[in-house]
Amino acid sequence: MKVTKPALFWTGIGILVVLGLFYFVKLDVDSGENYIVQDSLLGIIIFHKAFILSFYVVIAAILMAAGIKFNNNKMKGGKKNE
């Protein structure tokens, strides 16, 4: 396994890191006289739907896989083809 396209690979890693950091960023979404409602930035971005979060994760995984070259060279018959 070798990273052949580092831009794609690190973009995928970056997306996952940003999603992870957005979970910890809290924002005030509503407030009143006696209450304040806070929500995470991740919850706002994905509209509290797991489908949208999985969409972001799949895109990140595709980018990471596109940046990796898997070594599938197999020898046939026990001898190296020349």
Secondary structure, 3 states (H helix, E strand, C coil): CEECCHHHHHHHHHHHHHHHHHHHCEEEEEECCCCEEEEEHHHHHCCCCHHHHHHHHHHHHHHHHHCEECCCCCCECCECCC
